[in-house]
């Protein structure tokens, strides 16, 4: 699209034409945009009429603001459904719909830092880039924890770092679905490290933007009493594929940031953002209401089956590829430029990934594999299996189960 078409200094702007061009551009790229995690299989048409006006979920989700143009009744339903799924105790739960996973991480880590202002924040080198930014915002000391060859936190290195800090309070950020390999850190092992070090003042937060809902459906990720987890951040535009970025933060009510009452909004100010998008809560509610637990389990199973199929097809043509058994993410040796110019794949040096989110099809995987075969036939060498940040092994390549 030419800059002149959208220049707001012009007196002749065709709004409908600009919108049409944006939609066409997005649609043209969608078939080959399989490197970033956004599901495309949920119909949000029933919610679209809400976008014709302002719905402002200002303030704490438990207190309704003045006026009627908000969707807090839906927001509370979303919080309760997700809290039930994660087994967060009924009498000690709190959460709200955020603008995305980063806000959820900020809300949780801010609450943790208020509890333990002298704490050291520990997070892995594979943690989301927002964690380092948030640590700067809250002004906390932090330590980077190494990861193993598949992207999971190195618990021995965590123990060594915690040990060097004595019994100083600890805030540990575990990740459920790292960006490149969808690795999952184990909160139980984190808890064991902290207990062994005698660290009683602690907060364990799980950044579960991508894999949180699928793992909770499996019963693997939990906020149950005794789980050792204090808070979790989820993304709405990844597994649920909402058409606007949003997310959810959940934590124990006993540890959240206390709010003050704001007279002119008639609500408690407990959230990071003041005004919040009411349509976001409605979209999440729609995704849950339309499918329920069983429907989302079926979506998860189909996506994992497709990821297993992708690994099989890539390895069948000799292209190094693997995945974690639970993951939608397939790690593959970075294709040549002729392929990456066409396919939107996330790349980090010698390794790239495609993510088989719900809605991605076998046809898309087959087309990618065919393009890799064509590149190989045209004289571009197939990468050799190599040791590195994500070691390719027969066990990894053959993993296809949940």
N, C-alpha and C positions, 0 to 999 in steps of 0.2 A: 504494500500500500504506500502510495506516495505521500510525503509529508504534507504537501499542499492540501490534500484531501481532508486532513484532520487539524490543520492550523486554525486555532480558535480566533486568530486575528482576521480571518477572512469573513466577509459578509455573506458568503454563499456556501454554506455547508449543507451537504445532503446527508442528514443523520441516518436515514434508512439505508442509504448506499454504504456508509461506513460500517454499520452494524452487519449488513449482509456480507461485506468483504471479510470482516473478522470471522464470522461464522464459517464462511467458505474456506478460509485459510486454516482454521482449526480442524475442519472436517477433512481437508486434503491431507493433513499430517497425521491424523489419528491412526490409520492402519499400520504405520511403521513406528509409532511412538509407544514402545513397549519397554522402555528402560526406567520409567519412573512410576511410583506406586499410586495409581488412581483407578479404582474399579469403575467400570462403565456399564454395569448390568442392571442398575436399579432405576426404575421409572419414577421421577420426581414430579411428573406432570400434575398430580393432585394438589401439590403445594404451591405451584406457580402463581395462582391468584393472590397469594399473600404478598407478592412482590410489588403490588400496585400501590402500597402505602407504607408508612413507617411503622414498624413494630420494634419498640425499644425496651429490652429487658434490663433496664438500668438497676444497678445495685444487687444486693444479695438475692439469690433465687428463692429463698424462703419467705421473702416479704414482697408483696405486690406494690408497685409504685402507684402514684395517683393516676387516674384515667384508666382506660380499658385497652389501649393499643399496645399490648405486650403478649408474649406467649409463654409466660412463666409456668402456667399449668402444664404445658408440654415439656418445658425444661425440667421441671421436677420429676415428671414421669421418666424422662431419659436418664436422669441421675439415678433414680431408684432402680431402673432396669439394669443399668450397668453395675451399680453397687451390689445388687443381688447376684448378678453373674459372677462378680469378683468376690462374693461372700464377705463384703464389708459389713460389720455388725450393725444391726438396725439402730442401736442406741448410741452409735459413735461414728456417724457418717456425714460427710458434707462434700459438695462438689458443685461445679457450674459449667455451663457451656462457654468455651473460650474461642478466641479467634484462630486458634491452631495449637499444634503441639508445643511450640516455643512458649506461648503464654502459659500453657499448663505447667511446663517445666519451671518457668519463672515463679508462678504462684506457689508451687510446692517448695522450691528451694528458698524462696523468701520466707515462707513459714518456718522451714527448718532452721534457717539462719537466725530468725528471731528467737527461736527456742535455744539455740546453741551458738551465740555470737562469736565464740572463740574456736569454733569447729574448723577442721580441715575438710575441704570437699575433695573426695576422691572420685575420679571418673576415668574410664578407659580411653585409650587412644582411638578407639573405634566409635566412641560416643558421638552423638549428633553435634554438629558445629555450634548449635545454640547453647550448649552447656558452658563452653568457655566464655561466651559472650555474657551469659547470665552471671557467672562467677565474678566477672568484672563489674557488672552492675551492682551486685550486692556487696562487693568489696571483701570477698572471702579469700583466704589462702587456699590453694588447691594443689593437688598432686596428680600427675598422669600415671595411670596404671597400664602396664603392657598387656598385650593380647596374644593369644596363641595363634597358630597358623590358620585357624578357621574364623578368627575374629572375636572369640569369646575372651572375657576378662581372665587375666593370669592371676589366680587367687594367691599363689605363693608370693608374687610381687606385691599384691595388695597387702598381704600379711607383713611383708618386710617394711613397707611404707608406713603402715599403721603402727608397727612396733617402734619405728624411729621417732614417732610422735608421742611416745609414752601413752598415757591414758587420756590424752586430749580428746574432746568430743569429735565425733566423726559424722560427716554427711557423705553417704556413698550413693552415687548414681549408677544404677544398673540399667542395661539396655535390653529391651525385648524386641529384637529386630534391628540390628545395625544396618547402616545405610548401604554398604556394599555387599555384605554376605548374608544378612538377616540372622546373624548370630544372636544367641540369647544368653545373657548372663544369669547365673543361678543365685537368686536371693538367699536361698538356704545356705549356700557356701559362703556368701558374704556375711551372713549372720554368724556362721561358725567362726569366721576369721575374727570378727569383732568380739565375740564371746571369749575366744582363746586369748585375745589381747587384753581382756578385762575392760573393754570400752562399754560402759553402761549408758553414757549420754551419746545417743546416736540417732540418726534418721536415715532410713533407706528409701530412696525414691526410685521408681522404675519408669524410665522413658519408654513407653510401649506404643508409640505412635502407629507403627505399622502392624505389629504382630499381636498387640494386646488383646483385641477381641477374639481372634482365632485361638490363641493360647488359653484364654479364659474359658472359651467354649470346650476346650479339651480338658479343663480342670487343672492345667499346668500353672497358670498365673492366678494368684489369689491374694486378697487382702484380708483373709480370715485372721482371727485372733491367733497369735502364735506364728504367723507366717514370716514375721520379721520385716514386713513391708509396711511403710507408713503412708505412702502416697503413690499415685500413678497418673501419668498423662497419656491421653489417647488422642488420635487424630480422627476427624470425621471425614475428610476428603480422600483418605486412603482406602481402607477396607470398605467403608460405606459409600465412597465415591460421591460425596455431596458436591453439587456444582459450585459451591463457594467454599473457600478454606475455612475450617472450623475445627474444634476439638472439644475435649472434656478433661477436666482435672477432678480427681477424687482423692480425698484424704480423710483421716480420722478427725471428727469434729473437735475433739479435745486438743488438737494441735494447730488448728487453722489460725490465721491472723484474725484477731478480734476487730470488729468494725465499729465505727461510730455512726450514730443516726444522723442523716442529712435531712434537714427539715423540708427543703423545697422539693426533694424527690420522694419524701416519705418512705425512705428505705435505709437499710444499713449498708454502709460502704465497706464491703468485705472482699470485693473482687479487684483484680489488677486494673482492668479497664472499668470505667464508669458506665457509659452507655454501651450496651452490647446488642448484637444483631438478633432480633427475635426470630427472623426467618431461619437462622442457623439451627436453633432449637427445634423448629418445626421440621426442617429437613431430616435431622437425626431421628426425630420421633416417627416420621414417615418411613424411614428405612427399617426401623425396628418393628413398627406396627405391621408393615407389609410382609415381613418375612418371619419374625419371631426367632426363637433359638434354633428350632429345627431347620428353618429355611437358611439361616446363616451358617449352620453346620454343613448343610448341603453345598452352599456356595464355597465354603472353605475346602471341602473334599474335592470339588471339581477343579478348583484352582491348584491344589496340590497334585492332583492327577495330571493336570496339564504340565506342571513343572517337571514331574517325573518323565513325562513323554518328551519334553524338550531336551532333557539330559540324554535320554536314549537316542534321540535323533541326531543330536550333535556328536555324541561319541561314536555313533554308527558311521559318520563320515570322517572320523579321526580328529574331530575338533575338541580340544580339552574343555571339559565342562563338569560341574558338580553342583550339588545343593545340599543344604541341611535337610534332614528328613521332614521337618515340620514346615519348610519354607516354600514361599511362592517364588523366591528369588533364585535364579539360575546364574551361577558365576561361570563365565567363559573367557577363554583367551581373547584378547582384544582383536577384533577383525581388522582387515586392511581398510585404508581410507575409502576405497571404492564402496565398501559396505557401510561404514559409519556415516558417510555422507547421506545415505538414504535412510538408515535406521537410527532412531533416537535411542541410543544405549548409554547408560551411565558408565563412564570409563575412569579408571584410576591406574594410569601407567599400563602395564602389560595385561591387566585384567579389566573386564567389563562385566556388566550384568544385564539381563532382561528379567522383568518381573511379571509372572503369569497371574496377574490380578484377575478377580472375577470379571468376566466379560471378554478377556483375551481369548482368541480361538486357536484351534489346531491349524487352521489355514494360515494364520499369521506366523506361527512357529515354522510351518512347512516352508513358507516363503522366505523367511530368514535363512533357514538351512539351505535352501536352494541357491540363494545369493552367495552364501559362503562356499558352496560347491563350485559355483561358476567362477568365483574369484580364484579358487585353487586351480581350476582347469586353465585359467588365463595366466598361470605362471606365478601366482602369489603363494608362497609356501605356507603350509599348514603349521601353526605354532607347535613346537614340541612341548610335551609335558615337562614342567619345570618346578622346582621348589621355589617358594616365595611366600608372600603374605597369605595366600590361599592355596595351599598345596593340593594338587590334584591327585587323588588316589582312586583305586578301583572301588573302595568302599563308598567314597563320596559320589563317584560317578553313577553308581548303581542305586543310590538312595532314592526311593520314590514314594515311600509310605508316609502316613501322617506322623 
